[in-house]
Amino acid sequence: MPRTPDYVRVVDGVTGLIKAGELKGGDRLPTYAELAKQYEVSVTTVQTALRILSERGLIEGQQGKGVFVCDDKRG
């Protein structure tokens, strides 16, 4: 069985936290470096995962402030 790509593990992990209510609208996500350490992946992999989550409308980046969970969870 093929291995799940690392970025998919991050996407699934963060999505799961949002859907479970552990991360709520307005909550700030950990930094890229913290997420990379948590999921044991590179920062580049985290960037890819967060881009996908943003495209799905689950998170949004705010320049100079961080990445936050969107209030409207369309995912």
C-alpha positions as CSV (number, residue, x, y, z in Angstrom):
1,M,0.0,0.0,0.0
2,P,1.4,3.4,-1.0
3,R,2.5,5.7,1.8
4,T,0.3,8.8,2.5
5,P,2.2,11.9,1.4
6,D,3.4,14.1,4.3
7,Y,1.4,17.1,3.2
8,V,-1.8,15.0,3.2
9,R,-1.1,14.0,6.8
10,V,-0.8,17.6,7.8
11,V,-4.0,18.6,5.9
12,D,-5.9,15.7,7.5
13,G,-4.6,16.4,10.9
14,V,-5.5,20.1,10.9
15,T,-8.8,19.4,9.3
16,G,-9.6,16.9,12.0
17,L,-8.8,19.3,14.7
18,I,-11.1,21.9,13.2
19,K,-13.9,19.5,12.6
20,A,-13.6,18.1,16.2
21,G,-13.8,21.6,17.6
22,E,-10.3,21.6,19.0
23,L,-9.5,24.5,16.7
24,K,-12.3,27.0,16.4
25,G,-13.0,30.0,14.1
26,G,-10.6,32.8,15.0
27,D,-8.0,30.4,16.6
28,R,-4.4,31.0,15.6
29,L,-2.6,27.9,14.2
30,P,0.9,27.1,15.5
31,T,3.8,28.6,13.5
32,Y,5.1,26.8,10.4
33,A,8.1,25.6,12.4
34,E,5.9,24.3,15.2
35,L,3.7,22.4,12.8
36,A,6.7,21.0,11.0
37,K,8.1,19.7,14.3
38,Q,4.6,18.4,15.4
39,Y,4.1,16.4,12.2
40,E,7.8,15.6,11.7
41,V,7.8,17.2,8.2
42,S,9.6,20.1,6.5
43,V,8.4,23.7,6.6
44,T,7.9,23.4,2.9
45,T,5.5,20.5,3.4
46,V,3.6,22.6,6.0
47,Q,3.4,25.5,3.5
48,T,1.9,23.1,0.9
49,A,-0.6,21.8,3.4
50,L,-1.7,25.2,4.6
51,R,-2.1,26.4,1.0
52,I,-4.5,23.5,0.5
53,L,-6.4,24.3,3.7
54,S,-6.6,27.9,2.6
55,E,-8.0,26.9,-0.8
56,R,-10.6,24.8,1.0
57,G,-11.7,27.9,3.0
58,L,-10.7,26.4,6.4
59,I,-7.8,28.8,7.3
60,E,-6.6,32.2,6.3
61,G,-3.3,33.9,6.6
62,Q,-3.0,37.4,8.0
63,Q,0.2,39.2,7.0
64,G,2.4,39.7,10.1
65,K,-0.2,38.1,12.4
66,G,-0.3,34.4,11.6
67,V,-2.6,31.8,10.2
68,F,-6.1,31.5,11.6
69,V,-9.1,29.2,11.4
70,C,-11.9,30.7,9.3
71,D,-15.3,31.2,11.0
72,D,-17.0,29.8,8.0
73,K,-15.9,26.1,7.8
74,R,-16.8,25.1,4.2
75,G,-14.5,22.0,4.2
